[in-house]
Amino acid sequence: MMCAISGTEFADERHSSSPDDAALEANLGRMPVLVTKDGVAIGQSAAIYHYIAETQGFLGANAAEAARIIAITEHLKELNAVWSKLVPWGTVPTEEALAAFFDDNTAADVKGVADRTFQSKRALRWFLGRLESQVGEKFAVGDKLSLADVLIFYVLGDTVAPTAENKSAAHRAEPFSSAARMQKVLADHPKLASIVENVRGNEQLQKYRAHRPQVV
């Protein structure tokens, strides 16, 4: 997405199983792997994010902004970890799991020092409540799009359009399996909702999302 937004040419290859490629050694024989135009292979999503953000201007205007951007990526990683505990990879989310993730507001301490009393109950509303006070009115950090904005959109707003070629499970095509539930929660977090729509509306990104390859 960052490459598309910046207008950088790239080849986006998706595979249902790992191809026999020496570049995969950069990620211990697994995907994802980024190969630079100089032939350098980079593995691990966080390293790939950092490389693209650094080289394409998505890592803020200074070291302090870069650190804040990276912090947001880590917060989103923690949110994804909560989801993975409720819905392990390869399973279909139950109504109980969806309710626990989207609706549970037991951990309501979204301001001030975090209360560990209900730490195990921290789910979507806790993380978004905390993040809402950390992001700007239009951009997550600073005065332009950054890795933080793109990841906020990817995690909270990206959907996969159904196609004849795309055979991914329906519950994987929407943010945490439910765009409708996500929209309801985002309505209570206007700055994050604005960031999601700001990234969604990027013309270059729209062109990419309309034609990006899908795993089959």
GIKAFEN-V808676 format. One record per backbone hydrogen bond with DSSP energy under -1.0 kcal/mol. CO is the residue of the C=O (numbers start at 1). NH is the residue of the N-H. Records with the same first field share a line. If there is no record, write none. Layout:
CO: NH + NH
This chain:
1: 5
2: 6
3: 8
19: 21
21: 24
22: 25
23: 26
24: 27 + 29
25: 28
27: 30
34: 42
36: 39
40: 36
42: 34
44: 48
45: 49
46: 50
47: 51
48: 52
49: 53
50: 54
51: 55
52: 56
53: 58
58: 147
62: 66
63: 67
64: 68
65: 69
66: 70
67: 71
68: 72
69: 73
70: 74
71: 75
72: 76
73: 77
74: 78
75: 79
76: 80
77: 81
78: 82
79: 83
80: 84
81: 85
82: 86
83: 87
88: 91
94: 98
95: 99
96: 100
97: 101
98: 102
99: 103 + 104
101: 124
106: 108
108: 110
116: 119
118: 121
119: 122
123: 127
124: 128
125: 129
126: 130
127: 131
128: 132
131: 134 + 135
139: 136
146: 150
147: 151
148: 152
149: 153
150: 154
151: 155
152: 156
153: 157 + 158
169: 172
170: 173
173: 160
174: 177
175: 178
178: 182
179: 183
180: 184
181: 185
182: 186
183: 187
185: 188
186: 189
189: 193
190: 194
191: 195
192: 196
193: 197
194: 198
195: 199
196: 200
197: 201
199: 202
202: 206
203: 207
204: 208
205: 209
206: 210
208: 211 + 212
